[in-house]
Amino acid sequence: MNATSKSGETVSRSNRITSVLIALLVGISTIHCQAQPPNLTADERAAAIEKMYTDYQKGFPDVPEVEPAELSKSLDAGRIVLVDVREPREWAVSRIDGAITQADFESKRDSFKDRPIVAYCTIGYRSGQFAKRLAEDGFEASNLRGSLLAWAQAGLPLINDEGETKQVHVYGPQWDLLPDGYESVW
């Protein structure tokens, strides 16, 4: 009788633990996958990008920034090293023409010591952290303010291996703030 009672308690405890774990997972996935409200205006998307970037920027307040329009003009001079710090799957969707991957940068790091470096990612968090580390190592490093989301908001061109594209890997639904005419991928 005692063994049956313990077995029943074990099953009951196991069911409660399972229920709690399922509730936690559902709650976490709901928080993690919360998308931006649908049908935001262009101004609301731009404001959301700015707020998100400003919040992230608190982690690298001393890193200089470059606005998308300013970077676009500067790229024509050919002196800037533009580093895309996103994952290869993000790079494959789209990138700014002339950018190199972080891996390419790291493999030739010393050859870029005397050139200005601008890093970018989806919104500017990863690139801000990267630029901060480069600055600590003596590089002239800046962050693209708002990164690809701000770049697309400014209507500046993106490419992939086939040419110009309007697709952008936005990392996840929270960053799905592209302007009309663009396609989000994550």
C-alpha positions as CSV (number, residue, x, y, z in Angstrom):
1,M,0.0,0.0,0.0
2,N,2.9,2.3,0.8
3,A,4.5,1.6,-2.6
4,T,1.3,2.4,-4.5
5,S,0.9,5.6,-2.6
6,K,4.5,6.7,-3.3
7,S,4.1,5.7,-7.0
8,G,0.9,7.8,-7.2
9,E,2.7,10.7,-5.6
10,T,5.6,10.4,-8.0
11,V,3.3,10.4,-11.0
12,S,1.3,13.4,-9.6
13,R,4.5,15.3,-8.9
14,S,5.8,14.5,-12.3
15,N,2.6,15.7,-13.9
16,R,2.8,19.0,-12.0
17,I,6.4,19.5,-13.0
18,T,5.5,18.8,-16.6
19,S,2.6,21.2,-16.5
20,V,4.8,24.0,-15.0
21,L,7.5,23.4,-17.6
22,I,4.9,23.5,-20.4
23,A,3.5,26.8,-19.0
24,L,7.0,28.3,-18.7
25,L,7.9,27.3,-22.3
26,V,4.7,28.7,-23.7
27,G,5.2,31.9,-21.7
28,I,8.8,32.2,-22.9
29,S,8.0,31.5,-26.5
30,T,5.2,34.1,-26.4
31,I,7.5,36.8,-25.0
32,H,10.4,35.8,-27.4
33,C,8.2,35.7,-30.5
34,Q,6.1,38.9,-29.9
35,A,6.0,40.7,-33.1
36,Q,5.6,44.4,-33.5
37,P,2.0,45.5,-33.8
38,P,0.8,45.2,-37.4
39,N,0.2,48.1,-39.7
40,L,2.7,50.6,-38.1
41,T,3.1,53.8,-40.1
42,A,6.5,54.6,-41.6
43,D,7.0,57.2,-38.9
44,E,6.1,54.7,-36.1
45,R,8.6,52.1,-37.5
46,A,11.3,54.7,-37.7
47,A,10.6,55.8,-34.1
48,A,10.6,52.1,-33.0
49,I,14.0,51.6,-34.6
50,E,15.4,54.8,-33.0
51,K,14.1,53.8,-29.6
52,M,15.4,50.3,-29.8
53,Y,18.8,51.5,-31.0
54,T,19.0,54.2,-28.3
55,D,18.3,51.5,-25.7
56,Y,21.0,49.3,-27.0
57,Q,23.5,52.1,-27.4
58,K,23.7,52.4,-23.6
59,G,26.0,49.4,-23.7
60,F,28.5,51.3,-25.9
61,P,28.0,55.1,-25.3
62,D,31.5,56.1,-26.4
63,V,31.4,54.4,-29.8
64,P,31.1,57.0,-32.6
65,E,28.1,56.6,-35.0
66,V,27.6,57.1,-38.6
67,E,24.1,57.9,-40.1
68,P,23.0,55.8,-43.1
69,A,23.0,58.7,-45.5
70,E,26.5,59.9,-44.4
71,L,27.8,56.4,-44.8
72,S,26.3,56.0,-48.2
73,K,28.2,59.1,-49.4
74,S,31.4,58.1,-47.7
75,L,31.5,54.6,-49.3
76,D,32.0,56.1,-52.7
77,A,35.5,57.3,-51.5
78,G,36.5,53.7,-51.0
79,R,38.5,54.3,-47.8
80,I,36.0,53.0,-45.3
81,V,36.1,49.3,-44.3
82,L,32.5,48.3,-43.9
83,V,32.1,45.2,-41.7
84,D,28.9,43.2,-41.5
85,V,29.0,41.4,-38.1
86,R,25.9,39.3,-38.7
87,E,25.7,35.5,-39.1
88,P,26.4,34.0,-42.5
89,R,22.7,33.1,-42.9
90,E,21.8,36.8,-42.4
91,W,24.6,37.9,-44.8
92,A,23.2,35.5,-47.5
93,V,19.8,37.3,-47.5
94,S,21.2,40.8,-48.0
95,R,24.0,43.2,-47.2
96,I,25.3,46.6,-48.0
97,D,27.4,46.6,-51.2
98,G,31.1,46.7,-50.4
99,A,30.8,45.1,-47.0
100,I,33.0,42.3,-45.8
101,T,32.1,39.7,-43.2
102,Q,33.5,39.8,-39.7
103,A,35.4,36.6,-40.5
104,D,37.0,38.3,-43.5
105,F,37.9,41.3,-41.4
106,E,39.4,39.2,-38.6
107,S,41.5,37.2,-41.2
108,K,43.1,40.5,-42.4
109,R,42.7,42.6,-39.3
110,D,46.2,44.1,-39.3
111,S,45.9,45.4,-42.8
112,F,42.9,47.6,-41.7
113,K,44.7,49.3,-38.8
114,D,45.0,52.7,-40.6
115,R,41.6,52.8,-42.1
116,P,38.2,53.9,-40.6
117,I,35.9,50.9,-39.9
118,V,32.2,51.1,-39.8
119,A,30.3,48.0,-38.4
120,Y,26.7,47.1,-38.9
121,C,24.2,44.4,-38.0
122,T,20.4,44.4,-38.0
123,I,19.7,47.2,-35.5
124,G,23.2,48.2,-34.2
125,Y,23.6,46.2,-31.0
126,R,26.1,43.5,-32.2
127,S,27.9,46.0,-34.4
128,G,28.1,48.5,-31.5
129,Q,29.7,45.9,-29.3
130,F,32.1,44.9,-32.1
131,A,33.1,48.6,-32.8
132,K,33.6,49.1,-29.0
133,R,36.1,46.1,-28.9
134,L,37.9,47.5,-32.0
135,A,38.2,50.9,-30.5
136,E,39.7,49.4,-27.4
137,D,42.3,47.7,-29.6
138,G,43.2,51.0,-31.2
139,F,41.1,51.0,-34.4
140,E,39.1,54.0,-35.6
141,A,35.8,52.2,-35.4
142,S,32.2,53.5,-35.7
143,N,28.8,51.9,-35.6
144,L,26.1,52.4,-38.3
145,R,23.3,54.0,-36.3
146,G,20.2,51.8,-36.6
147,S,22.2,49.5,-38.9
148,L,20.3,47.7,-41.7
149,L,16.9,48.7,-40.4
150,A,17.8,52.4,-40.6
151,W,19.6,51.8,-43.9
152,A,16.4,50.4,-45.4
153,Q,14.3,53.2,-43.8
154,A,16.6,55.6,-45.7
155,G,15.8,53.8,-48.9
156,L,19.4,52.9,-49.5
157,P,20.3,49.8,-51.7
158,L,21.0,46.3,-50.5
159,I,22.4,43.4,-52.4
160,N,22.7,39.6,-52.3
161,D,24.6,37.2,-54.5
162,E,22.1,37.8,-57.4
163,G,22.2,41.6,-57.3
164,E,19.9,44.2,-55.7
165,T,17.3,42.9,-53.2
166,K,14.5,44.2,-50.9
167,Q,14.8,41.3,-48.5
168,V,16.4,41.8,-45.1
169,H,17.1,39.3,-42.4
170,V,15.7,41.1,-39.4
171,Y,16.8,38.5,-36.8
172,G,13.3,38.0,-35.5
173,P,9.8,39.4,-35.3
174,Q,10.7,42.0,-32.7
175,W,12.9,43.7,-35.3
176,D,10.4,43.4,-38.2
177,L,10.4,47.2,-38.7
178,L,11.2,47.4,-42.4
179,P,9.6,50.0,-44.6
180,D,6.9,49.1,-47.1
181,G,8.3,47.4,-50.2
182,Y,10.8,45.3,-48.2
183,E,10.4,41.6,-47.2
184,S,11.5,40.5,-43.7
185,V,13.2,37.2,-43.3
186,W,14.2,35.4,-40.0
